[in-house]
């Protein structure tokens, strides 16, 4: 029986608990339609402003595979009217039947309130995500780092009495009192907030180009938001803390550094109702949702879970028994890899060649040479010269034995 990956956000059912974050590859109906056609459980549009804007000057992004990403995009988008138009919604969603969410990040409170009023009147939109992890008032921190301002913004939003479910995008927190203050404000408006998405990028990161002796990106002196694998552990901590502190009526959506099904599993263990994918979607495209969801299914089957509800929020405390179980699993996996390696011979950078193939070719050539010595005729077009094959054999043996010789020398 297939595992059940479904979940609910804002009262909407998602067929899988994984969907896209608002960010790259979400700015147009063409890009959003690719998400809708994948195994993503929902579709979330790019954060919109009142008017269309092109964003910061290029280059404004940096990518280091397996490490992290940096961006200072400046919210390039087509404007809120584009993302809430029936034409865009239909082109984006097609016949998928999945929930469609929009995201907003106005330049000021008035912008956000105006956009929320517009969105609330449009059919075909399942909910809206308000970005509280961005600057709002000149000379002040981002909204969710200024708790007095955050309270003021949510108070104004609550007075609108929106019909559409509202989620809020939160920045990363690093200190216990800050988690508590943020949760206190969100809980105050629990009747208006359906979910909190944690985390946005880690702000003010800097990547240096050593060769050019300059920042890797152009805007803001090279400072930008850090995302990708580098932020996953901070994101996990924020999800766990928020789940522990928020009222149970407010869902937590995990986001930050998600690349694999195992990453999703970890966020769900910490209490996430669903998990968003941003940077990996940017790098890999919408096919990442098919892969990630497939990996989650396999992991759940291996662990004997039939639905995400069976393990969501059930992170176990550290124990000696658990640590021993983990070590044993790693040792077993390592032994399996070692046996697989022993059955193969490396061939430069090109891959591997089984020993049996080399032996077969050598035997065939030796037989051919013997036959020729006895007076038989051999076609020169069908065989590798004997000396060449011996040379290849010697090189293969050297490549195979090289690491062993090095280890002996080190000892």
C-alpha positions in Angstrom: 0.0 0.0 0.0 1.5 3.4 -1.0 2.5 5.8 1.8 0.2 8.8 2.4 2.2 12.1 1.9 -0.8 14.4 2.1 -1.2 17.3 4.5 -3.3 20.4 5.0 -2.3 24.1 5.0 -4.9 26.9 5.6 -7.6 24.2 5.5 -6.5 23.2 2.0 -5.5 19.6 1.3 -2.1 19.1 -0.4 -1.5 15.7 -2.1 2.1 15.8 -0.9 3.7 17.8 2.0 6.3 19.3 -0.3 5.9 22.4 -2.4 7.9 25.4 -3.7 9.1 28.4 -1.8 8.5 31.9 -3.2 11.6 32.8 -5.0 13.5 31.9 -8.2 11.5 30.1 -10.9 8.2 31.4 -9.6 7.9 34.7 -11.4 5.8 33.7 -14.4 2.8 31.5 -15.2 5.1 29.4 -17.4 7.5 28.7 -14.5 4.6 28.1 -12.1 2.9 25.6 -14.5 6.0 23.4 -14.3 5.6 23.3 -10.5 1.9 22.5 -10.8 2.8 19.6 -13.2 5.3 18.1 -10.8 4.6 16.3 -7.5 4.7 19.5 -5.6 1.6 19.6 -3.3 0.8 23.3 -4.0 2.0 26.2 -6.0 3.3 29.5 -4.4 3.9 32.5 -6.6 6.8 34.9 -6.3 6.6 37.7 -3.7 4.8 40.6 -5.4 4.9 44.3 -5.0 2.2 46.8 -6.0 3.9 47.6 -9.3 6.2 45.5 -11.5 9.9 45.9 -10.8 13.1 44.6 -12.3 15.1 44.2 -9.0 18.7 44.9 -8.2 21.6 45.2 -10.8 23.3 42.1 -12.0 25.1 39.9 -10.9 22.8 39.5 -7.9 23.1 35.8 -7.2 25.9 33.4 -6.4 25.8 29.6 -6.2 28.3 27.2 -4.6 27.2 23.6 -5.2 26.7 21.6 -2.0 27.4 24.6 0.2 25.0 27.5 -0.2 23.6 30.3 -2.3 23.7 34.1 -2.0 21.2 36.5 -3.5 20.2 40.1 -3.4 17.6 40.1 -6.1 15.6 43.1 -4.9 12.2 41.4 -5.5 12.0 41.3 -9.3 8.4 40.5 -10.1 5.5 41.3 -12.4 3.4 43.2 -9.9 0.4 41.9 -7.8 -2.2 42.4 -10.6 -0.4 39.8 -12.7 -0.3 37.1 -10.0 -4.0 37.4 -9.1 -5.3 37.6 -12.7 -7.6 34.8 -13.8 -5.4 34.3 -16.9 -2.3 33.8 -14.8 -4.0 31.5 -12.4 -5.4 29.3 -15.2 -2.1 29.2 -17.1 -0.2 28.4 -13.9 -2.5 25.7 -12.5 -4.1 24.1 -15.5 -6.1 21.0 -14.5 -3.9 20.2 -11.5 -6.5 21.1 -8.9 -3.7 22.0 -6.5 -3.9 25.0 -4.1 -2.5 28.3 -5.5 -1.0 30.7 -3.0 0.3 34.2 -3.6 3.1 36.0 -1.7 3.4 39.7 -1.1 6.2 42.0 0.1 5.2 45.6 -0.2 7.5 48.6 0.3 5.5 49.7 3.2 2.4 48.8 5.3 0.0 50.7 3.1 1.2 48.6 0.1 0.7 45.4 1.9 -2.8 46.3 3.1 -3.8 47.4 -0.4 -2.6 44.1 -1.9 -4.3 42.1 0.8 -7.6 43.8 0.0 -7.2 43.0 -3.7 -6.3 39.4 -3.1 -9.3 38.8 -0.8 -11.7 39.5 -3.7 -10.2 37.1 -6.2 -11.4 33.5 -6.7 -9.0 30.7 -7.3 -6.5 31.8 -4.7 -6.2 29.5 -1.7 -4.2 31.8 0.6 -1.6 34.5 0.9 1.9 34.6 2.4 2.9 37.9 3.9 6.6 38.5 4.0 7.6 39.8 7.4 11.3 39.1 6.7 12.0 42.2 4.8 12.6 45.9 5.5 9.5 48.1 5.9 10.5 51.3 7.6 13.7 53.3 6.8 16.1 53.1 9.7 14.4 50.2 11.3 15.2 46.4 11.2 13.2 44.0 9.1 9.6 43.8 10.3 10.0 40.5 12.3 13.2 41.7 14.0 11.4 44.8 15.3 8.7 43.2 17.5 6.9 46.5 18.2 6.6 47.1 14.4 5.6 43.5 13.8 2.8 43.8 16.3 1.7 47.0 14.6 1.7 45.5 11.2 -0.3 42.4 12.2 -2.7 44.5 14.1 -3.5 46.5 11.0 -3.8 43.3 9.0 -6.2 41.7 11.5 -8.5 44.7 11.2 -9.1 43.8 7.6 -10.9 40.6 8.7 -9.7 38.8 5.6 -11.6 35.9 4.2 -8.5 34.3 2.6 -6.2 32.3 4.9 -3.0 34.2 5.9 0.5 32.9 6.3 3.6 34.9 7.4 7.2 34.4 6.2 9.6 34.6 9.1 13.3 35.4 9.3 15.7 33.2 11.2 16.1 33.7 14.9 19.2 32.8 16.9 18.5 33.7 20.5 16.0 32.2 22.9 14.3 35.4 23.9 13.8 36.4 20.3 12.0 33.1 19.6 9.7 33.8 22.5 9.0 37.4 21.6 8.2 36.5 18.0 5.9 33.6 19.0 4.1 35.9 21.6 3.3 38.4 18.8 2.1 35.7 16.4 0.0 34.0 19.1 -1.7 37.4 19.8 -3.1 37.3 16.3 -3.8 33.6 16.1 -7.3 34.2 14.9 -5.9 35.9 11.8 -2.7 33.8 11.1 -3.0 30.3 9.6 0.7 29.4 9.4 4.3 30.7 9.9 6.9 29.8 7.3 10.4 29.5 8.8 12.9 30.5 7.6 13.7 33.2 5.0 17.4 33.7 4.0 20.0 34.4 6.6 20.7 38.1 6.0 24.0 40.0 5.4 26.2 37.2 4.2 29.2 38.0 2.0 31.0 35.9 -0.6 34.5 37.0 -1.7 36.0 36.4 -5.2 39.7 35.7 -4.2 41.0 36.1 -7.8 39.3 39.5 -8.4 39.6 40.5 -4.7 35.9 41.7 -4.8 32.5 40.6 -3.7 30.8 37.8 -5.7 27.6 39.9 -6.3 27.0 43.5 -7.2 24.2 45.0 -5.1 24.6 46.4 -1.6 28.4 46.1 -1.5 28.1 42.3 -2.1 25.9 41.6 1.0 23.0 39.3 0.4 20.8 36.6 1.8 22.3 33.2 2.5 20.3 30.1 1.5 20.8 26.4 0.5 22.5 23.7 2.5 24.4 26.2 4.7 21.2 27.2 6.5 19.4 23.9 6.9 20.4 23.4 10.6 19.3 26.9 11.5 16.0 26.3 9.7 15.5 23.0 11.6 16.0 24.8 14.9 13.6 27.6 14.0 10.9 25.1 12.9 11.3 23.1 16.2 11.3 26.2 18.3 8.3 27.8 16.6 6.3 24.5 16.8 7.0 24.3 20.5 6.1 28.0 21.2 3.2 28.7 18.8 -0.4 28.0 19.4 -1.5 24.7 17.9 -3.9 26.5 15.6 -0.9 28.1 13.8 0.8 25.6 11.4 4.6 25.8 10.9 5.9 25.4 7.3 9.6 24.5 7.1 11.9 26.0 4.6 15.6 26.4 4.3 18.3 24.1 2.8 15.9 21.4 1.7 17.5 19.2 -1.0 16.4 15.6 -0.4 13.6 13.4 0.9 15.6 12.9 4.1 15.7 16.7 4.6 11.9 16.8 4.4 11.7 13.9 6.9 13.8 15.9 9.4 11.6 19.0 9.1 8.5 16.9 9.6 10.0 15.3 12.7 10.5 18.9 14.0 6.8 19.6 13.6 6.5 21.1 10.1 3.0 20.8 8.6 4.6 21.1 5.1 8.0 21.8 3.7 9.0 24.4 1.0 11.9 24.0 -1.4 13.6 27.1 -2.8 17.3 27.0 -3.7 17.2 23.4 -5.0 14.2 24.3 -7.1 16.3 27.2 -8.5 19.2 24.9 -9.3 17.4 21.7 -10.5 14.1 23.0 -11.7 10.6 21.6 -11.0 11.8 18.0 -11.5 13.3 18.3 -8.0 9.9 17.8 -6.5 9.4 14.5 -8.2 12.8 13.3 -6.9 12.4 14.7 -3.3 8.9 13.2 -2.9 10.1 9.9 -4.3 13.0 9.8 -1.8 10.6 10.6 1.1 8.4 7.8 0.1 11.3 5.3 0.0 12.5 6.5 3.4 9.1 6.2 5.0 8.6 2.7 3.6 12.0 1.7 5.0 11.0 3.0 8.4 7.5 1.4 8.2 5.6 4.7 8.2 2.3 4.7 6.3 1.6 8.5 6.6 3.4 11.7 7.6 1.0 12.0 10.6 2.6 9.0 12.2 6.0 10.8 12.8 5.3 14.5 12.4 6.5 16.4 15.5 7.7 13.3 17.2 11.4 14.1 17.4 12.9 11.8 20.0 15.3 13.0 22.8 18.9 12.1 22.5 19.7 8.7 24.0 22.6 6.2 24.1 20.5 3.6 22.5 19.6 5.9 19.6 23.3 6.9 19.1 24.3 3.2 19.1 21.6 2.4 16.5 22.9 5.3 14.3 26.5 4.2 14.6 25.6 0.6 13.6 23.7 1.8 10.6 26.6 4.0 9.4 29.0 1.1 9.9 26.8 -1.3 7.9 26.5 1.3 5.1 30.2 1.8 5.1 30.9 -2.0 4.9 28.5 -2.2 2.0 30.3 0.5 0.1 33.7 -1.1 0.8 32.6 -4.5 -0.7 31.3 -2.7 -3.7 34.5 -0.8 -4.2 36.6 -4.0 -3.9 34.7 -5.5 -6.8 35.8 -2.7 -9.1 39.0 -1.2 -10.5 39.2 2.6 -11.1 40.1 3.7 -14.6 41.5 7.2 -14.4 38.6 9.7 -14.4 36.5 7.7 -16.7 34.9 5.4 -14.2 35.5 1.6 -13.5 36.4 -1.5 -15.3 35.7 -5.0 -13.8 38.8 -7.1 -13.3 37.2 -10.0 -15.1 37.0 -8.0 -18.4 40.7 -7.3 -18.3 41.4 -11.0 -17.6 39.2 -12.1 -20.4 40.8 -9.8 -23.0 44.3 -10.9 -21.9 43.4 -14.5 -22.2 41.9 -14.0 -25.6 45.0 -12.2 -26.8 47.4 -14.8 -25.5 45.4 -17.5 -27.2 45.5 -15.5 -30.4 49.3 -15.0 -30.1 49.8 -18.8 -29.6 47.6 -19.6 -32.6 49.6 -17.2 -34.7 52.9 -18.7 -33.6 51.7 -22.1 -34.8 51.2 -20.7 -38.3 47.6 -19.6 -38.1 46.4 -16.3 -39.6 44.8 -13.6 -37.5 42.9 -10.6 -38.8 44.6 -7.4 -37.5 41.3 -5.5 -37.6 39.7 -7.3 -34.7 42.2 -7.2 -31.8 44.1 -4.7 -29.7 47.9 -5.2 -30.0 49.2 -7.4 -27.2 51.8 -4.9 -26.0 49.0 -2.2 -25.7 46.8 -4.4 -23.7 49.5 -5.4 -21.3 50.3 -1.7 -20.9 46.6 -1.0 -20.1 46.6 -3.9 -17.6 49.7 -2.5 -15.9 48.1 0.9 -15.6 44.9 -0.5 -14.2 46.8 -2.5 -11.6 48.8 0.6 -10.7 45.6 2.6 -10.3 44.0 -0.1 -8.2 47.1 -0.7 -5.9 48.1 3.0 -5.7 45.8 3.9 -2.8 46.8 0.8 -0.9 50.5 1.6 -1.4 49.9 5.1 -0.2 48.2 3.9 2.9 51.1 1.5 3.7 53.6 4.3 3.2 51.6 6.6 5.6 51.6 3.8 8.2 
